[in-house]
């Protein structure tokens, strides 16, 4: 599976299910959907298989902008943690 994004809106809340591989090619689509979403955005990462450096940075950016992450596998959590650790070291 390459990349798929499913969006479900319930009033001001939006749940976005991210599936497949989040990479430099799929980041712009995720960003567009996030920017057009409601005030509260939850990113369901339970179907996310992998993320390259651009994908990880985008998830960090969306989190900084208020998105709530849920369902991330141990692998995806490790990628996010490592990127966060590297950012604090510089």
Secondary structure, DSSP 8 states (H G I E B T S, - for coil): --EEEEEEEETTEEEEEEEEEE-HHHHHHHHHHHHTS-SEEEEEEEEEEEE-HHHHHHHHHHHHTT-EEE---HHHHHHHHHHHHHHHH-
